[in-house]
Amino acid sequence: MLPALQRHAQDMKNRFGHDRAIRSWDPLFQKPFEYRSQVQVTLRPLADGIYAELRSPNPEVVPYLYAHGDTLCRLGARGL
């Protein structure tokens, strides 16, 4: 399961980098894509998961990045 999670994170990073938006009706996804040129994504595989860091100098986008991260952490905690 772990490599699948790491592969999924890399796939999503690639989608983001090529402006292939998903869930464009959802502000949690829409805002980061809208400002994708101002968002830096760092991924690092871990023994028990993946480290993902999304940063932006734009204060308008930062709350969406935090909300996205919180959502992913909750899903991970539930095993989804």
C-alpha positions in Angstrom: 0.0 0.0 0.0 2.8 2.4 0.8 4.3 2.6 -2.7 0.8 3.2 -4.0 0.5 6.2 -1.6 3.9 7.6 -2.7 3.0 7.0 -6.4 -0.3 8.8 -5.9 1.4 11.8 -4.3 3.8 12.0 -7.2 1.0 11.7 -9.7 -0.9 14.5 -8.0 2.2 16.7 -8.0 2.6 16.0 -11.8 -1.0 16.9 -12.4 -0.6 20.1 -10.5 2.6 21.0 -12.4 0.8 20.4 -15.7 -2.4 22.3 -14.8 -4.6 19.2 -15.0 -7.0 20.2 -12.3 -9.3 17.8 -10.4 -12.4 18.7 -8.5 -12.4 22.2 -9.9 -15.8 22.9 -8.2 -14.1 22.5 -4.8 -12.3 25.6 -3.5 -9.9 23.3 -1.5 -8.6 22.2 -4.9 -9.5 25.3 -7.1 -7.5 27.9 -5.2 -4.1 26.1 -5.3 -4.6 25.4 -9.0 -5.6 29.0 -9.6 -2.3 30.1 -8.1 -0.2 27.1 -9.0 2.7 29.2 -10.3 3.0 30.5 -6.7 3.0 27.1 -5.0 6.1 25.0 -4.4 5.5 21.3 -3.8 8.2 19.1 -2.1 7.7 15.4 -1.7 9.9 13.0 0.2 9.2 9.3 0.6 9.3 8.0 4.2 9.4 4.5 5.6 5.8 4.9 6.8 4.3 7.2 4.3 5.3 10.4 2.5 6.3 13.9 3.5 4.5 16.5 1.5 5.2 20.2 1.8 3.3 22.9 -0.1 4.4 26.5 0.3 3.4 29.8 -1.2 4.4 33.4 -0.6 0.9 34.4 -1.4 -1.1 34.7 1.9 -4.4 34.3 0.0 -3.4 30.7 -1.0 -1.8 29.5 2.3 -5.1 28.8 4.2 -6.2 26.6 1.3 -2.9 24.7 1.5 -3.4 24.1 5.2 -7.0 23.0 4.7 -5.9 20.6 1.9 -3.2 19.1 4.2 -5.6 18.7 7.1 -8.0 16.9 4.8 -5.3 14.6 3.6 -4.1 13.8 7.1 -7.7 13.0 8.2 -8.1 10.7 5.3 -4.8 9.0 6.0 -5.7 8.5 9.6 -8.9 6.7 8.5 -6.8 4.5 6.1 -8.2 6.0 2.9 
